[in-house]
Amino acid sequence: MINIIYQHKNMTQKTFGYIRMVTAFFLAAIMAQAIIFNNYVLAIVVVVGAIAVILASKRNVKEVMVDERIIAIGGKAARMSMSIFTVVGAGITFVLMFSRDINPSFELAGSVLAYAVCALLILYSVAFKYYEKQN
C-alpha cells in the first residue's frame, strides 16, 4: 500500500478516499483479530501504521481538500454537537443520580457522565481561549 501512495505524487481526492477506505478496512479487520487474541501491541502498531498511511497519502493530494465554507460548517456542527451533548448529558446525569435507589450503580454511571460533561466544557473553554488569542 505504501507503494501506491508514493506512486501517486499528484493524487486526487478520489484516490485519497479509496486509500482511506482500504486503510479503514484493514485497520478494522486487524483490530478485531487483535482484540480477539488480546494482543494490545498489535492493536497499537496497526493504529499508528494506519495514521502514517493516511498522513502520507494526504500529503500527496494536490487538490484543495477544505475551504472556508467547510471549516465554518464544521465549526457550527461542533458547537451544536457540544451543546446537545452537554444538555442531554446533564439531563441523563440527573436521572441517573435520582435513580440510585433502583440500582446503586446508576450513581457511578451518573458521576462518570457528569465528569465527562465537565471535561468537555473545560476543553471547549481552553480551546476557545487559545483560538481567541490566535486572532
C-alpha contacts under 8 A as a table, 3 or more apart, distances in Angstrom:
res1	aa1	res2	aa2	distance
1	M	4	I	5.12
1	M	5	I	6.60
2	I	5	I	5.15
2	I	6	Y	6.41
2	I	53	V	7.02
3	N	6	Y	5.18
3	N	7	Q	5.96
4	I	7	Q	5.19
4	I	8	H	6.56
5	I	8	H	5.59
5	I	9	K	7.60
5	I	53	V	7.97
5	I	56	A	7.19
5	I	57	S	5.47
5	I	60	N	7.65
6	Y	9	K	6.16
6	Y	57	S	7.88
6	Y	60	N	8.00
8	H	11	M	5.08
8	H	60	N	7.06
9	K	60	N	5.42
9	K	61	V	7.63
10	N	60	N	5.96
10	N	61	V	6.01
10	N	62	K	5.70
11	M	15	T	6.26
11	M	16	F	6.79
11	M	57	S	7.93
11	M	60	N	5.60
11	M	61	V	4.60
11	M	62	K	6.30
12	T	15	T	5.31
12	T	16	F	6.27
12	T	61	V	5.65
12	T	62	K	6.81
12	T	63	E	6.49
13	Q	16	F	4.92
13	Q	17	G	6.05
13	Q	61	V	6.55
13	Q	63	E	6.92
13	Q	65	M	7.37
14	K	17	G	5.03
14	K	18	Y	6.40
15	T	18	Y	5.09
15	T	19	I	6.27
16	F	19	I	5.09
16	F	20	R	6.18
16	F	57	S	6.53
16	F	58	K	6.81
16	F	61	V	7.14
17	G	20	R	5.06
17	G	21	M	6.21
18	Y	21	M	5.08
18	Y	22	V	6.16
19	I	22	V	5.20
19	I	23	T	5.95
19	I	54	I	7.59
19	I	57	S	7.65
20	R	23	T	5.06
20	R	24	A	6.00
20	R	54	I	6.46
21	M	24	A	5.07
21	M	25	F	6.13
22	V	25	F	5.02
22	V	26	F	6.27
23	T	26	F	5.26
23	T	27	L	5.94
23	T	50	A	6.24
23	T	53	V	7.63
23	T	54	I	7.72
24	A	27	L	4.94
24	A	28	A	6.01
24	A	50	A	7.69
25	F	28	A	5.26
25	F	29	A	6.22
26	F	29	A	5.09
26	F	30	I	6.01
27	L	30	I	5.35
27	L	31	M	5.84
27	L	46	V	6.48
27	L	47	V	6.94
27	L	50	A	6.76
28	A	31	M	5.11
28	A	32	A	6.06
29	A	32	A	5.26
29	A	33	Q	6.50
30	I	33	Q	5.10
30	I	34	A	6.08
30	I	43	A	7.45
30	I	46	V	7.32
31	M	34	A	4.90
31	M	35	I	6.08
31	M	42	L	7.85
31	M	43	A	5.53
31	M	46	V	7.37
32	A	35	I	5.20
32	A	36	I	6.20
33	Q	36	I	5.03
33	Q	37	F	6.17
34	A	37	F	5.25
34	A	38	N	5.76
34	A	39	N	4.84
34	A	40	Y	6.51
34	A	42	L	6.11
34	A	43	A	5.68
35	I	38	N	4.88
35	I	39	N	6.32
35	I	40	Y	7.26
35	I	43	A	7.58
36	I	39	N	7.84
39	N	42	L	5.60
39	N	43	A	6.63
40	Y	43	A	4.96
40	Y	44	I	6.24
41	V	44	I	5.22
41	V	45	V	6.14
42	L	45	V	5.08
42	L	46	V	6.01
43	A	46	V	5.22
43	A	47	V	6.23
44	I	47	V	5.21
44	I	48	V	6.19
45	V	48	V	5.21
45	V	49	G	6.01
46	V	49	G	4.96
46	V	50	A	6.03
47	V	50	A	5.11
47	V	51	I	6.22
48	V	51	I	5.12
48	V	52	A	6.22
49	G	52	A	5.03
49	G	53	V	6.21
50	A	53	V	5.09
50	A	54	I	6.18
51	I	54	I	5.19
51	I	55	L	6.08
52	A	55	L	5.20
52	A	56	A	5.96
53	V	56	A	5.18
53	V	57	S	6.08
54	I	57	S	5.22
54	I	58	K	5.98
55	L	58	K	5.02
55	L	59	R	6.28
56	A	59	R	5.35
56	A	60	N	6.94
57	S	60	N	5.35
57	S	61	V	6.92
58	K	61	V	5.42
59	R	62	K	7.93
64	V	67	D	7.25
66	V	70	I	6.02
66	V	71	I	7.01
67	D	70	I	5.50
67	D	71	I	6.40
68	E	71	I	5.05
68	E	72	A	6.09
69	R	72	A	5.11
69	R	73	I	6.17
70	I	73	I	5.07
70	I	74	G	6.03
71	I	74	G	5.02
71	I	75	G	6.19
72	A	75	G	5.09
72	A	76	K	6.31
73	I	76	K	5.15
73	I	77	A	6.11
74	G	77	A	5.05
74	G	78	A	6.04
75	G	78	A	5.11
75	G	79	R	6.20
76	K	79	R	5.18
76	K	80	M	6.14
77	A	80	M	5.12
77	A	81	S	6.01
78	A	81	S	5.09
78	A	82	M	6.05
79	R	82	M	5.14
79	R	83	S	6.09
80	M	83	S	5.07
80	M	84	I	6.09
81	S	84	I	5.20
81	S	85	F	6.02
82	M	85	F	5.18
82	M	86	T	6.01
82	M	120	L	7.75
83	S	86	T	5.16
83	S	87	V	6.25
84	I	87	V	5.35
84	I	88	V	5.96
85	F	88	V	5.28
85	F	89	G	5.54
85	F	117	V	7.65
86	T	89	G	5.15
86	T	90	A	6.01
86	T	117	V	5.73
86	T	120	L	7.96
86	T	121	L	7.89
87	V	90	A	5.23
87	V	91	G	6.23
88	V	91	G	5.05
88	V	92	I	6.12
89	G	92	I	5.13
89	G	93	T	5.99
89	G	113	L	6.54
89	G	114	A	7.16
89	G	117	V	6.52
90	A	93	T	4.95
90	A	94	F	6.38
90	A	113	L	7.82
90	A	114	A	6.57
90	A	117	V	7.16
91	G	94	F	5.28
91	G	95	V	6.40
92	I	95	V	5.02
92	I	96	L	6.06
92	I	110	G	7.33
93	T	96	L	5.16
93	T	97	M	6.04
93	T	109	A	7.93
93	T	110	G	4.56
93	T	111	S	7.13
93	T	113	L	6.23
93	T	114	A	6.02
94	F	97	M	5.12
94	F	98	F	6.07
94	F	110	G	7.25
95	V	98	F	5.30
95	V	99	S	6.07
96	L	99	S	5.02
96	L	100	R	6.41
96	L	106	F	5.19
96	L	107	E	6.10
96	L	109	A	7.13
96	L	110	G	5.18
97	M	100	R	5.54
97	M	106	F	6.45
97	M	107	E	5.02
97	M	110	G	5.67
97	M	111	S	7.78
98	F	101	D	7.41
99	S	102	I	5.50
99	S	103	N	6.88
99	S	106	F	6.59
99	S	107	E	7.65
100	R	103	N	5.11
100	R	104	P	4.75
100	R	105	S	6.89
100	R	106	F	5.20
100	R	107	E	5.32
101	D	104	P	6.17
103	N	106	F	5.71
104	P	107	E	5.87
104	P	108	L	7.61
105	S	108	L	5.25
105	S	109	A	6.45
106	F	109	A	5.05
106	F	110	G	5.99
107	E	110	G	5.06
107	E	111	S	6.11
108	L	111	S	5.07
108	L	112	V	6.21
109	A	112	V	5.17
109	A	113	L	6.20
110	G	113	L	5.11
110	G	114	A	6.03
111	S	114	A	5.00
111	S	115	Y	6.18
112	V	115	Y	5.20
112	V	116	A	6.18
113	L	116	A	4.95
113	L	117	V	6.22
114	A	117	V	5.17
114	A	118	C	6.22
115	Y	118	C	4.99
115	Y	119	A	5.97
116	A	119	A	5.03
116	A	120	L	6.13
117	V	120	L	5.11
117	V	121	L	6.30
118	C	121	L	5.13
118	C	122	I	6.18
119	A	122	I	5.10
119	A	123	L	6.02
120	L	123	L	5.09
120	L	124	Y	6.07
121	L	124	Y	5.05
121	L	125	S	6.15
122	I	125	S	5.06
122	I	126	V	6.19
123	L	126	V	5.19
123	L	127	A	6.10
124	Y	127	A	5.14
124	Y	128	F	5.96
125	S	128	F	5.05
125	S	129	K	6.20
126	V	129	K	5.23
126	V	130	Y	6.15
127	A	130	Y	5.03
127	A	131	Y	6.20
128	F	131	Y	5.31
128	F	132	E	5.93
129	K	132	E	4.94
129	K	133	K	6.24
130	Y	133	K	5.36
130	Y	134	Q	6.46
131	Y	134	Q	4.86
131	Y	135	N	6.61
132	E	135	N	5.50
